[in-house]
Amino acid sequence: MPIINVDVGKLSRDQKKELVHEMTSTLARISGVPEAAIDVVIRENDPDNIGVGGVLLSDTES
């Protein structure tokens, strides 16, 4: 069974639903694997826990 792992910032429930649907349908279409066999795991990361270019992401947000 394919597993799609997604690391993102905070998402709403509706955004998560759309993301899971789109990634599942795209992988199924491209790979020929049935949608029911595809798992999607979303990990939301707090901006305080991400550094880009030596700076916390939370320090770059307006």
N, C-alpha and C positions, 0 to 999 in steps of 0.2 A: 504494500500500500504506500503510495507516495505521501510524503509529509511536506507541506510548505510552511516554513518558519518565517515570520515577519516581525521585525523589530521596528517599532514606531513610537512616536510621542503619544500623548493622550488622544483618544478618538471617542466619538459618541457611539452609542449603541447602533444607530442607523449607519454610521460610517463603517463600523465593524461588519455589519450585515452585508453591506455593499461590497466591501473588500473581500470577504469570504466567498460571496457569490461569484464575483468577477474572476478571482484567482482560480477557483475551482472549475468554473466553466472554461476558462482559457486553457488550463492544463489538460482538462479532459479532451478538448477539441484538438490540441496539438499532439498529445501523447496517445490518444485512443483509449486511455484508462477510464473506466466508468466513474462518474462523479461520486457515487456512493463509496468508492474506495479511496477517495482523496481526503486527507485531514489537513486542516489549516490551523496553525498555532500562532496566536497574536501575543506578543510580549510588548506591553507598554512601558516605555522608559521615561522616568522623570528627568526633566532637563537638568536637574542638579546632579544627575548621575552620568552625564555625557559631556565629554570634553572634545572640542574641535579646535585645532591649532593652538593647544595649550590653554584654552579658555573654556570655562564651563558654559554650556549652551544656555543655561538660565541667565548668565550675565550678558548675553548678546540679544536677548528678547526685549522688545520694547513694551 
